[in-house]
Amino acid sequence: MMECETCAFYEYDEEDDEYYCSCYMDQDDVARLENSRSKKCPYWRNGDEYAVVKHQM
């Protein structure tokens, strides 16, 4: 299962009033991701700023 809601690339667009993935992927990357048996996104990055700060301490 994709965890887009916690990803740093998951951004809100006020103009369209919806969320989208801002990670740059070409058509081959998207097709590979959609057809993959693994449901983990290789581009996922933790978007929790508090977790990043805790790690730096």
Backbone as CSV, one residue per row, in Angstrom:
resi,resn,N_x,N_y,N_z,CA_x,CA_y,CA_z,C_x,C_y,C_z
1,MET,0.838,-1.190,0.000,0.000,0.000,0.000,0.879,1.247,0.000
2,MET,0.569,2.172,-0.846,1.319,3.419,-0.924,0.949,4.314,0.248
3,GLU,1.933,4.966,0.817,1.705,5.854,1.946,1.951,7.300,1.525
4,CYS,1.244,7.728,0.509,1.457,9.053,-0.058,1.193,10.166,0.957
5,GLU,0.235,9.975,1.853,-0.132,11.023,2.796,1.009,11.420,3.724
6,THR,1.975,10.536,3.932,3.097,10.836,4.818,4.366,11.181,4.053
7,CYS,4.270,11.269,2.737,5.445,11.509,1.904,5.728,13.003,1.752
8,ALA,7.000,13.347,1.695,7.412,14.737,1.521,7.026,15.274,0.141
9,PHE,6.821,14.398,-0.820,6.464,14.822,-2.179,4.956,15.010,-2.368
10,TYR,4.156,14.669,-1.369,2.698,14.772,-1.470,2.297,16.191,-1.104
11,GLU,1.909,16.982,-2.095,1.645,18.403,-1.887,0.230,18.780,-2.276
12,TYR,-0.258,19.817,-1.621,-1.611,20.311,-1.885,-1.546,21.461,-2.879
13,ASP,-2.406,21.413,-3.885,-2.499,22.468,-4.882,-3.794,23.242,-4.622
14,GLU,-3.647,24.479,-4.142,-4.819,25.279,-3.807,-5.663,25.605,-5.027
15,GLU,-5.022,25.797,-6.172,-5.749,26.150,-7.381,-6.684,25.024,-7.833
16,ASP,-6.183,23.783,-7.780,-6.993,22.625,-8.181,-7.750,22.008,-7.011
17,ASP,-7.427,22.439,-5.784,-8.057,21.940,-4.566,-7.907,20.422,-4.435
18,GLU,-6.666,19.940,-4.672,-6.396,18.513,-4.531,-4.905,18.278,-4.265
19,TYR,-4.606,17.080,-3.790,-3.228,16.683,-3.526,-2.651,15.980,-4.743
20,TYR,-1.337,16.048,-4.882,-0.665,15.355,-5.982,0.769,15.024,-5.562
21,CYS,1.393,14.143,-6.308,2.789,13.787,-6.060,3.669,14.726,-6.868
22,SER,4.551,15.445,-6.193,5.400,16.416,-6.877,6.763,15.839,-7.266
23,CYS,6.965,14.547,-7.010,8.216,13.898,-7.381,8.282,13.791,-8.903
24,TYR,9.413,14.143,-9.484,9.536,14.058,-10.930,9.731,12.604,-11.344
25,MET,8.780,12.097,-12.118,8.872,10.752,-12.666,8.491,10.827,-14.140
26,ASP,9.261,10.140,-14.971,8.881,10.090,-16.384,7.879,8.947,-16.581
27,GLN,7.392,8.777,-17.793,6.362,7.771,-18.072,6.833,6.356,-17.757
28,ASP,8.099,6.088,-17.995,8.635,4.756,-17.692,8.613,4.483,-16.189
29,ASP,8.973,5.496,-15.387,8.960,5.338,-13.927,7.550,5.070,-13.420
30,VAL,6.584,5.821,-13.929,5.193,5.648,-13.506,4.691,4.256,-13.889
31,ALA,4.959,3.817,-15.097,4.536,2.489,-15.540,5.185,1.398,-14.695
32,ARG,6.465,1.534,-14.395,7.172,0.557,-13.572,6.564,0.501,-12.172
33,LEU,6.220,1.650,-11.624,5.634,1.715,-10.293,4.242,1.085,-10.270
34,GLU,3.430,1.356,-11.292,2.077,0.807,-11.355,2.070,-0.701,-11.576
35,ASN,3.047,-1.230,-12.302,3.094,-2.663,-12.609,3.945,-3.467,-11.637
36,SER,4.503,-2.816,-10.661,5.373,-3.487,-9.702,4.566,-4.361,-8.746
37,ARG,5.131,-5.497,-8.393,4.491,-6.359,-7.400,4.590,-5.735,-6.015
38,SER,5.674,-5.044,-5.790,5.856,-4.354,-4.519,5.046,-3.063,-4.551
39,LYS,4.341,-2.805,-3.499,3.529,-1.593,-3.444,4.244,-0.460,-2.711
40,LYS,5.552,-0.627,-2.482,6.337,0.424,-1.855,6.894,1.345,-2.933
41,CYS,6.716,2.613,-2.748,7.217,3.584,-3.712,8.707,3.825,-3.457
42,PRO,9.539,3.704,-4.477,10.975,3.913,-4.286,11.333,5.383,-4.072
43,TYR,10.396,6.277,-4.318,10.654,7.710,-4.167,10.120,8.264,-2.854
44,TRP,9.460,7.431,-2.051,8.869,7.893,-0.793,9.948,8.444,0.127
45,ARG,9.645,9.607,0.693,10.555,10.229,1.655,9.712,10.754,2.806
46,ASN,10.149,10.528,4.021,9.395,10.925,5.206,9.137,12.430,5.185
47,GLY,7.875,12.813,5.266,7.507,14.219,5.269,7.274,14.771,6.655
48,ASP,7.520,13.957,7.680,7.334,14.381,9.066,8.553,15.190,9.515
49,GLU,8.394,16.508,9.572,9.518,17.376,9.943,9.988,17.120,11.367
50,TYR,9.076,16.735,12.253,9.448,16.470,13.642,10.354,15.241,13.744
51,ALA,10.109,14.239,12.939,10.948,13.042,12.947,12.354,13.387,12.464
52,VAL,12.457,14.267,11.496,13.759,14.686,10.976,14.539,15.412,12.061
53,VAL,13.880,16.295,12.803,14.541,17.060,13.865,14.984,16.126,14.980
54,LYS,14.122,15.163,15.351,14.473,14.204,16.400,15.708,13.418,16.009
55,HIS,15.823,13.066,14.740,16.969,12.289,14.265,18.254,13.118,14.344
56,GLN,18.167,14.428,14.164,19.344,15.285,14.176,19.859,15.554,15.577
57,MET,19.017,15.356,16.586,19.409,15.656,17.976,20.292,14.581,18.539
